[in-house]
Amino acid sequence: MPTYGELHERIQSIVDVYGGKLPVEHALIWEGYLSALMEWQLLSVADHAALLAMLGPTPASPGLMISLGPEGAKDTMAREGLTDLVSTPHG
């Protein structure tokens, strides 16, 4: 099971390769991977949000809605006291 630190390091190493900004295609793939880890309860919602912030903007942030549905995503974000990632791009 990957840890937050390992994921952070992996993402940062790829960000560095691209001069500080991930291409959108890479960010979307990471977003899906991180969302799957969260859905399988291998990554907390707070860690998920922190790692998403490293990815830069994407057209939308579908990960929570795919995993939890629209209402579940909103409820989870509110319960965790996090910014609503469902309606705005992260970055």
Rosetta blueprint (number, residue, H / E / L):
1 M L
2 P L
3 T L
4 Y H
5 G H
6 E H
7 L H
8 H H
9 E H
10 R H
11 I H
12 Q H
13 S H
14 I H
15 V H
16 D H
17 V H
18 Y L
19 G L
20 G L
21 K L
22 L L
23 P L
24 V H
25 E H
26 H H
27 A H
28 L H
29 I H
30 W H
31 E H
32 G H
33 Y H
34 L H
35 S H
36 A H
37 L H
38 M H
39 E H
40 W L
41 Q L
42 L L
43 L L
44 S L
45 V H
46 A H
47 D H
48 H H
49 A H
50 A H
51 L H
52 L H
53 A H
54 M H
55 L H
56 G L
57 P L
58 T L
59 P L
60 A L
61 S L
62 P L
63 G H
64 L H
65 M H
66 I H
67 S H
68 L H
69 G H
70 P H
71 E H
72 G H
73 A H
74 K H
75 D H
76 T H
77 M H
78 A H
79 R H
80 E H
81 G L
82 L L
83 T L
84 D L
85 L L
86 V L
87 S L
88 T L
89 P L
90 H L
91 G L
